[in-house]
């Protein structure tokens, strides 16, 4: 397997782990939302609050990555054809015959 294949495999595994963690955290919150709370310092409540904070942080990260990806996509789709036309338009690429 070449380097590009390993990078894609690693990226896919990372995405699967990320999505699995997201769903398992949500499942934990749903499963333990109606537990018998013992009051202040309840370990289940502490874990639920940590899981909620984790989901909030992950959602912020996901939205930032999505926005950055959309900006880069728009930037490349807008300026790449212009740059290609500027730098790749030569007499040779246009197949113009140049006589002396």
Buried (B, 14 or more C-beta within 10 A) or exposed (E): EEEEEEEEEEEEEEEEEEEEEBEEBEEBBEEEEEEEEEEEEBEBBEEBEEBEEBBEEBEEEEEEEEEEEEEEEEEEEEEEEEEEEEEEEEEEEEEEEEEE
